[in-house]
Amino acid sequence: MFHKNIKLALAILTLGFAVYQFIISSIGNGIALTLLAGMFVFLYFKNEMILLGFLQMRKQNFQGTKKWLDRIKNPEAALTRKQQGYYNYLHGLILSQENMTRAEKYFKRAMNLGLSMKQDLAMCKLNLAGIAMSKRRKREAQKLLKEAKQLDKHNMMTEQIQMMKQQMKKI
């Protein structure tokens, strides 16, 4: 994994060399180098370790996700703000299986740093509502569930929200 500034420098150098290849009429090399520069720019905005962590999370492999996230050393310096949000979001999802208190800290930090997709933010609020409900904070859980329902535009989490509302009635 390269630092985010190194990725930008590599993109600029590669793009400069691509322009040089276009000038000397080596069009094929110029196109290939332009695509390579585009890859560096893409990896600046989407960290490769976080992408691989999401791939493992999709397979429900929490150990694999943790392994990829542990490869990121000093996330505050190496990641952009949104990437730090997703880094904390993935850590929260991993820890929600074993330690709710630590997971809550990661979910709140992820919300403060920002998540790009509304579905991810809705999932984060849904998990925080479940944690608040388990700690007998009913008002906070209701507020978070309402916010999660508003963010869930594609109705992907309606079943989970309804199930949590039913459990909340029992409290």
Beta strands, then each sheet from edge to edge (+ up, - down):
end
